[in-house]
Each structure stands twice: as C-alpha cells, then as structure tokens.
Amino acid sequence: MERARREDLLRRLIDWRPPGGVLSVYVAVDPADRGQGWRIALRDRLRQLTEGTSPHGARRAFEAAARRVLDRFPENAPPPQGRGHAGFVGVADRPNELWRSVQLAPRRLDVVHAPRPYLRPLIEMFDDGPPVGVVLASAERVKLLEWSLGAMRELDSWEIVLFSRDWRERKAERAQPGHYEGASASGRDQFGQRLEANRRRFLRELGEKVDAECARREWRHLIVFGSEEHTRDLAGGLRSGGRRLHTVTQDLISAKDHQVAERVATAVQELNRTRELALVRELEEAIGSETGAALGPQEVLEALAQGRVRHLIFDADRDYAGKPLDAYLADPGAGDDSSTTAAERMIELAVATGAEITPVKDGPASELDPHHGAAALLRY
C-alpha cells in the first residue's frame, strides 16, 4: 500500500547517518520554463554550499555528492519525469543516493547539507498529495481511479449492459366503460422506468464494489464526480467508505486524463484545508480534556520523546530555527546535534513513534500562533 511505502521510506531516512552527512535536494521542475531557471537556481545553491564546505577531504566528498545531483539533471538532456523531485545523497567520495520523482511539485527549491536527511518538505509533499480514491460516475459508465502525489492510475471500470435496446412502443389498452379510468403508463414509459431502475441498481452495486476497495486501501478521501442523482445512487452502496465520501457535481466520465487529474488536485487541496481546520478545532476541544494536548515546541518534543503523541500539527511556513530547546532537541543516538531545528526533530520523533503528521497552512496555521506554531493531540 502507498501509505506503508511512505512510512517505510521515512523510517529508512531517519535512520540514515552517513559520516559526512546527507545532501537533501527538493526540485520543482516547471515544463513551461524554457530558460530552466530551476536548473540555474539548483546549480547556484550547490556552488554556494560547496564554497562554504571545509577544504580538503570534506570538500572533495561534498563535490562528489553535488556532482551526483547535477548528473540527475543534465544540462543538455530533458529532466527525469515528474514535476517534483526529492533526493538524498550521502556526502562521501562514493556517495549512496535515494531519489523519488512525483507529479506533485514541492513548494520551493531546497538544498540542505546536514548530518541527517532534511524531511520537512517531503512531509509537506506527502500531506499535500495523500492517496485518494476517485470515482467518475455516469448513468451507464463508472471508473474507479487512485490519485496520489499528483499522479492518477485507473483501477477498474464498468459499463452497464442493457438488453432489448431495439424495443417497440406498446400502446396502452383502452379503458373499458364502467371500469376505473386511472392513468396507465405506455410501453415507452414502462421501458423508461425499467431502464432507470436498472441504472440505479447498477450504480448502487458499484457503490458496494467501491466500498470494498475503500476498506482495502487507506485512502484519506473518496471523491465521486457526477450528477447529483448519480453520485447519490452510487453513495447508496457505500458503508465503511461513506465517512470519507465527498461528492462533486461535475461530469468527468469522458474527460481527458490530465483534466481529471487537475480537477482532483483542486478538490484535494480544498479538502486538505477543511481537514486542517477540523484538526485545529479538535485540538481546541482536547485542551483541558482527560487525554489533553501538547502546546508549543517544547511540550510537543517532550510528549513525542515519551511516545504520547497521536497527531503532530505544525505550521508549514514557520521558521523554527534558533529557538533554544533542551535535550529533547538532540538525538541521543547521534550526539549533540545543534544543527537540527525543532521542526525536524519533531518530525523525526513522530516518524519513530508512529504519530500522524500534518503541516498546516494559511488560516489553520494562524490558529497555532499562540502556541508558537506547534501542537499535538495525545494518545494518553
């Protein structure tokens, strides 16, 4: 499953401690930028870091790692597929590296040399592009897709088979004198009613199939596109997946793949902001409750170190560097690492203890200002 793969990647990264540190790179490739400004910015940032590296052996190792990054984005060749690229290169004469390319771009270029991988932008990308189930529904066709990190793939599709398409209208019988003369449906009306009943049954049954897929996959949302009537009929077959259901009144059954992907991305962005607001409200309700909440970076770090955090929430745009924190900031297994920011340490501890992580933006982020941009819902 996608979620398990993401968690496995994050755990591997927090355990990676090469002697020369890690060069972490996040690149957003803009296909419309013919001047390739992103490549120039990447090269300039690598040059600045090289010049700031100690001479002799340390610089040679860093230059080797920087060359591996530039080899990934050669001057006279198209870049790798994908709008977003996250890379981690061990700083050594013969560096190891790990790359992930996706269709969802990071919000900015980041190039960081630190003792361990820089994870904050990767966490933001994972949160912005969660695995989502997508259904395109019409009267006679349904498609089931999965959207994740900006990319879509079709999982299944169905089309109703209606027999007796070559039908003839049956005239309604003439009422006999003395009998009840209520309205009687013509053959055309009866056929239309049967046709509509079959279509509704088709959508309800497919709702059950989608529901089974929802139970099997860990989708954050299930988004159904179609007319109000068709989405309602399909939702009638949902049980476990109903709590994740979001309907959009728009017919996309015949839309091109890139059009569907763009529309889903917009819907996911809106749902993410709604979810963030709900988390902030949940946090407010948790304050003073029996389980309680941790407020502020220091309290959050302490609760994370004790394994008490269920859900870490932090401001995606806040600069946490320079805030003096005690020993919870450092990694006991890696010595006193003063270069680690509070945000990075919170993320590492959350990954290590299996806590959910949500970076919040815009309006929801402003709600964290009284807590210096960080809070957590607790397990106990």
C-alpha positions as CSV (number, residue, x, y, z in Angstrom):
1,M,0.0,0.0,0.0
2,E,1.1,3.6,-0.7
3,R,0.9,4.7,2.9
4,A,3.1,1.8,4.1
5,R,5.6,2.6,1.4
6,R,5.8,6.2,2.5
7,E,6.2,5.2,6.2
8,D,8.9,2.7,5.3
9,L,10.8,5.4,3.3
10,L,10.6,7.9,6.2
11,R,11.9,5.3,8.7
12,R,14.8,4.5,6.4
13,L,15.7,8.2,6.1
14,I,15.6,9.0,9.8
15,D,18.0,6.1,10.5
16,W,20.5,7.2,7.8
17,R,23.5,8.8,9.4
18,P,26.5,8.8,7.0
19,P,29.7,10.2,8.4
20,G,29.8,13.1,6.0
21,G,26.1,13.9,6.4
22,V,23.4,14.0,3.8
23,L,22.8,16.4,0.9
24,S,19.0,16.8,0.7
25,V,17.5,18.2,-2.5
26,Y,14.0,19.2,-3.5
27,V,13.5,20.5,-7.0
28,A,10.3,21.7,-8.7
29,V,10.6,21.3,-12.5
30,D,8.5,23.7,-14.5
31,P,7.9,22.3,-18.0
32,A,6.9,25.8,-19.2
33,D,10.1,27.4,-18.1
34,R,12.2,27.2,-21.3
35,G,15.0,29.1,-19.6
36,Q,15.1,26.3,-17.0
37,G,15.5,28.8,-14.1
38,W,15.1,25.9,-11.7
39,R,18.3,24.3,-13.0
40,I,20.2,27.5,-12.7
41,A,19.0,28.0,-9.1
42,L,19.9,24.4,-8.2
43,R,23.4,24.8,-9.6
44,D,23.9,28.2,-7.8
45,R,22.8,26.7,-4.5
46,L,25.1,23.7,-4.8
47,R,28.0,26.1,-5.6
48,Q,27.3,28.2,-2.5
49,L,27.3,25.1,-0.3
50,T,30.5,23.9,-1.9
51,E,32.3,27.1,-1.2
52,G,31.1,27.0,2.4
53,T,32.5,23.5,3.0
54,S,35.8,22.9,4.7
55,P,38.7,22.3,2.2
56,H,40.5,19.0,1.6
57,G,38.7,15.7,2.2
58,A,35.3,17.2,3.3
59,R,35.1,19.4,0.2
60,R,36.0,16.5,-2.1
61,A,33.3,14.4,-0.6
62,F,30.7,17.2,-0.9
63,E,31.7,17.9,-4.5
64,A,31.2,14.2,-5.3
65,A,27.7,14.4,-3.8
66,A,26.9,17.6,-5.7
67,R,28.0,16.0,-9.0
68,R,25.6,13.2,-8.4
69,V,22.8,15.7,-8.0
70,L,23.8,17.6,-11.2
71,D,24.1,14.3,-13.1
72,R,20.4,13.7,-12.2
73,F,19.5,16.9,-14.1
74,P,22.0,17.1,-17.0
75,E,22.4,20.3,-18.9
76,N,21.7,19.0,-22.4
77,A,19.0,16.4,-21.7
78,P,15.4,16.5,-20.5
79,P,15.0,16.2,-16.7
80,P,13.6,13.0,-15.2
81,Q,9.8,12.5,-15.5
82,G,7.8,14.3,-12.8
83,R,7.3,17.8,-11.7
84,G,8.7,17.2,-8.2
85,H,12.0,15.5,-7.2
86,A,13.2,14.7,-3.8
87,G,16.8,13.4,-3.5
88,F,19.1,12.4,-0.6
89,V,22.8,11.9,-1.4
90,G,25.3,10.7,1.2
91,V,28.3,13.0,1.3
92,A,31.2,10.7,0.6
93,D,33.8,10.0,-2.2
94,R,31.5,7.3,-3.4
95,P,28.1,8.5,-2.3
96,N,24.9,6.5,-1.9
97,E,21.7,8.2,-3.0
98,L,17.9,7.8,-2.9
99,W,15.5,9.7,-5.2
100,R,11.8,10.0,-5.6
101,S,10.1,11.7,-8.5
102,V,6.4,12.5,-8.5
103,Q,3.9,14.7,-10.3
104,L,3.4,17.0,-7.3
105,A,6.0,19.7,-7.1
106,P,7.5,20.9,-3.8
107,R,6.6,24.4,-2.9
108,R,10.2,25.7,-3.3
109,L,13.7,24.7,-4.1
110,D,15.6,23.4,-1.1
111,V,19.2,22.2,-0.9
112,V,20.4,21.4,2.6
113,H,23.6,19.7,3.8
114,A,23.0,18.3,7.3
115,P,24.1,15.4,9.5
116,R,20.8,13.6,8.5
117,P,18.2,13.9,5.7
118,Y,16.1,17.0,5.7
119,L,12.5,15.7,5.8
120,R,10.2,18.7,6.3
121,P,9.5,19.3,2.5
122,L,8.9,15.6,2.0
123,I,6.4,15.5,4.8
124,E,4.6,18.5,3.2
125,M,4.5,16.8,-0.2
126,F,3.1,13.6,1.3
127,D,0.4,15.6,3.2
128,D,-0.5,17.6,0.1
129,G,-0.8,14.5,-2.1
130,P,-2.4,11.8,0.1
131,P,-3.7,8.6,-1.5
132,V,-7.3,9.4,-2.6
133,G,-9.9,7.2,-4.3
134,V,-11.7,8.8,-7.2
135,V,-14.9,7.7,-8.9
136,L,-16.2,9.1,-12.2
137,A,-19.9,8.2,-12.4
138,S,-22.5,8.4,-15.1
139,A,-25.8,6.6,-15.8
140,E,-24.1,3.8,-17.7
141,R,-20.4,4.0,-17.0
142,V,-18.2,4.2,-13.9
143,K,-14.5,4.5,-13.5
144,L,-12.5,3.9,-10.3
145,L,-9.1,5.6,-10.0
146,E,-6.5,6.3,-7.4
147,W,-4.8,9.7,-7.1
148,S,-1.6,10.1,-5.2
149,L,1.1,12.8,-5.3
150,G,-0.4,14.3,-8.4
151,A,-0.5,11.1,-10.4
152,M,-3.6,9.0,-11.4
153,R,-4.0,5.4,-12.3
154,E,-7.1,3.6,-13.2
155,L,-8.0,0.6,-11.0
156,D,-11.2,-0.6,-12.7
157,S,-14.1,0.5,-14.9
158,W,-17.6,-0.8,-15.6
159,E,-20.3,-0.3,-18.2
160,I,-23.9,-1.3,-17.9
161,V,-25.2,-3.8,-20.5
162,L,-28.8,-3.1,-21.3
163,F,-30.6,-5.6,-23.4
164,S,-33.7,-5.1,-25.6
165,R,-32.4,-1.8,-27.0
166,D,-34.5,-2.4,-30.1
167,W,-37.8,-2.0,-28.4
168,R,-41.2,-1.0,-29.8
169,E,-43.7,1.2,-28.1
170,R,-46.7,-0.7,-26.7
171,K,-49.9,1.3,-26.8
172,A,-51.7,1.4,-23.6
173,E,-55.0,-0.5,-23.6
174,R,-58.2,1.5,-24.0
175,A,-60.1,1.6,-20.7
176,Q,-63.5,-0.3,-20.7
177,P,-66.7,1.6,-19.9
178,G,-67.6,1.3,-16.2
179,H,-64.0,0.5,-15.2
180,Y,-61.6,2.7,-13.3
181,E,-60.1,5.1,-15.7
182,G,-56.8,6.0,-13.9
183,A,-53.7,6.9,-15.8
184,S,-51.9,4.0,-17.4
185,A,-48.2,4.0,-18.5
186,S,-47.5,3.5,-22.1
187,G,-45.0,0.9,-23.2
188,R,-42.5,3.7,-23.7
189,D,-43.0,4.8,-20.1
190,Q,-42.7,1.3,-18.7
191,F,-39.5,0.7,-20.6
192,G,-38.1,4.0,-19.3
193,Q,-38.9,3.1,-15.8
194,R,-37.2,-0.3,-16.1
195,L,-34.2,1.3,-17.7
196,E,-33.9,3.8,-14.9
197,A,-34.3,1.1,-12.3
198,N,-31.5,-0.9,-13.9
199,R,-29.3,2.1,-14.0
200,R,-29.9,2.9,-10.3
201,R,-29.3,-0.7,-9.3
202,F,-26.0,-0.6,-11.4
203,L,-24.8,2.4,-9.5
204,R,-25.7,1.0,-6.1
205,E,-24.0,-2.3,-6.8
206,L,-20.9,-0.5,-8.0
207,G,-21.0,1.6,-4.8
208,E,-20.6,-1.7,-2.9
209,K,-17.6,-2.6,-5.1
210,V,-16.1,0.8,-4.4
211,D,-16.8,0.4,-0.7
212,A,-14.9,-2.9,-0.6
213,E,-11.9,-1.2,-2.3
214,C,-12.1,1.6,0.3
215,A,-11.9,-0.9,3.1
216,R,-8.8,-2.5,1.5
217,R,-7.0,0.8,0.8
218,E,-6.1,3.5,3.2
219,W,-7.5,6.4,1.2
220,R,-7.8,9.7,3.1
221,H,-10.7,10.8,0.9
222,L,-13.1,9.2,-1.6
223,I,-14.2,11.8,-4.2
224,V,-17.1,11.0,-6.5
225,F,-17.7,13.1,-9.6
226,G,-21.0,13.0,-11.4
227,S,-24.5,14.4,-11.4
228,E,-26.3,14.8,-8.1
229,E,-28.6,11.9,-8.9
230,H,-25.8,9.5,-10.0
231,T,-23.5,10.3,-7.0
232,R,-26.4,9.8,-4.7
233,D,-27.3,6.4,-6.2
234,L,-23.6,5.3,-6.0
235,A,-23.3,6.5,-2.4
236,G,-26.3,4.3,-1.5
237,G,-23.9,1.3,-1.8
238,L,-21.2,2.7,0.5
239,R,-20.8,1.6,4.1
240,S,-17.3,1.8,5.5
241,G,-16.1,4.3,2.8
242,G,-19.1,6.6,3.4
243,R,-17.3,8.6,6.1
244,R,-14.6,9.5,3.6
245,L,-17.0,10.4,0.8
246,H,-17.0,13.8,-0.9
247,T,-19.2,14.4,-3.9
248,V,-18.6,16.9,-6.7
249,T,-21.4,17.7,-9.1
250,Q,-19.4,17.6,-12.3
251,D,-19.5,15.0,-15.1
252,L,-15.9,13.9,-15.9
253,I,-16.6,10.5,-17.3
254,S,-15.4,11.5,-20.8
255,A,-12.7,14.0,-19.7
256,K,-9.1,13.5,-20.7
257,D,-6.7,12.1,-18.0
258,H,-4.9,15.4,-17.4
259,Q,-8.2,17.2,-17.0
260,V,-9.4,14.7,-14.4
261,A,-6.0,14.9,-12.5
262,E,-6.1,18.7,-12.4
263,R,-9.7,18.7,-11.1
264,V,-8.9,16.1,-8.5
265,A,-5.8,18.1,-7.4
266,T,-8.0,21.2,-6.8
267,A,-10.6,19.1,-4.8
268,V,-7.8,17.6,-2.7
269,Q,-6.4,21.0,-1.9
270,E,-9.8,22.2,-0.7
271,L,-10.3,19.1,1.3
272,N,-6.9,19.4,2.9
273,R,-7.7,22.9,4.2
274,T,-11.0,21.7,5.5
275,R,-9.3,18.8,7.3
276,E,-6.7,21.2,8.8
277,L,-9.4,23.4,10.2
278,A,-11.1,20.4,11.7
279,L,-7.8,19.3,13.3
280,V,-7.4,22.8,14.9
281,R,-10.9,22.6,16.3
282,E,-10.2,19.1,17.6
283,L,-7.1,20.5,19.3
284,E,-9.1,23.2,21.0
285,E,-11.5,20.7,22.3
286,A,-8.7,18.5,23.6
287,I,-7.1,21.3,25.7
288,G,-8.2,20.6,29.2
289,S,-9.7,17.2,28.4
290,E,-8.6,14.0,30.1
291,T,-6.3,13.0,27.2
292,G,-5.2,16.6,26.7
293,A,-2.9,18.2,24.2
294,A,0.7,19.4,24.0
295,L,1.1,23.1,23.2
296,G,4.3,24.7,21.9
297,P,7.5,23.1,20.5
298,Q,9.0,22.3,23.9
299,E,5.9,20.5,25.2
300,V,5.4,18.7,21.9
301,L,9.0,17.5,21.9
302,E,8.7,16.2,25.4
303,A,5.5,14.3,24.6
304,L,7.0,12.9,21.4
305,A,10.0,11.7,23.3
306,Q,7.7,9.9,25.7
307,G,5.7,8.3,22.8
308,R,2.5,10.0,23.9
309,V,1.7,11.9,20.6
310,R,-1.1,10.6,18.4
311,H,-1.1,13.5,15.9
312,L,1.6,16.2,15.4
313,I,0.4,19.5,14.0
314,F,2.8,22.3,13.0
315,D,2.9,25.5,10.9
316,A,4.3,24.6,7.5
317,D,5.7,28.1,7.0
318,R,7.2,28.9,10.4
319,D,10.9,29.1,10.9
320,Y,11.7,27.1,14.0
321,A,15.5,27.6,13.8
322,G,17.2,29.4,16.6
323,K,14.7,28.6,19.4
324,P,16.7,27.4,22.4
325,L,15.3,24.0,23.4
326,D,16.7,21.5,25.9
327,A,18.0,18.0,25.4
328,Y,14.8,16.8,23.7
329,L,16.0,18.7,20.6
330,A,19.1,16.5,20.3
331,D,19.2,12.9,19.1
332,P,20.6,10.8,21.9
333,G,21.9,8.3,19.4
334,A,23.8,10.8,17.3
335,G,25.4,13.1,19.9
336,D,24.7,16.7,20.4
337,D,23.5,17.9,17.0
338,S,22.9,21.7,17.3
339,S,22.1,22.0,13.6
340,T,18.7,20.2,14.0
341,T,15.8,22.5,14.1
342,A,12.8,21.9,16.3
343,A,10.6,21.1,13.3
344,E,13.0,18.4,12.0
345,R,13.3,16.9,15.4
346,M,9.5,16.8,15.9
347,I,9.2,15.1,12.5
348,E,11.9,12.5,13.3
349,L,10.3,11.6,16.7
350,A,6.8,11.5,15.2
351,V,8.0,9.1,12.5
352,A,9.9,6.9,15.0
353,T,6.8,6.7,17.3
354,G,4.2,6.2,14.6
355,A,2.4,9.5,15.1
356,E,0.4,11.1,12.3
357,I,1.9,14.3,11.0
358,T,0.0,17.3,9.5
359,P,1.7,20.6,8.4
360,V,-1.0,23.3,8.3
361,K,-1.0,26.4,6.1
362,D,-2.8,29.7,5.8
363,G,-5.8,30.2,8.1
364,P,-5.4,27.0,10.1
365,A,-1.7,27.8,10.6
366,S,-2.6,31.2,12.2
367,E,-4.6,29.3,14.8
368,L,-1.3,27.9,16.1
369,D,0.3,31.3,16.6
370,P,-0.4,31.3,20.4
371,H,1.4,28.0,20.6
372,H,4.5,29.1,18.6
373,G,3.4,27.1,15.6
374,A,3.3,23.6,17.1
375,A,0.8,21.4,18.9
376,A,-0.1,17.8,19.3
377,L,-3.1,15.6,20.0
378,L,-2.1,13.0,22.6
379,R,-2.7,9.3,23.0
380,Y,-2.8,9.5,26.8
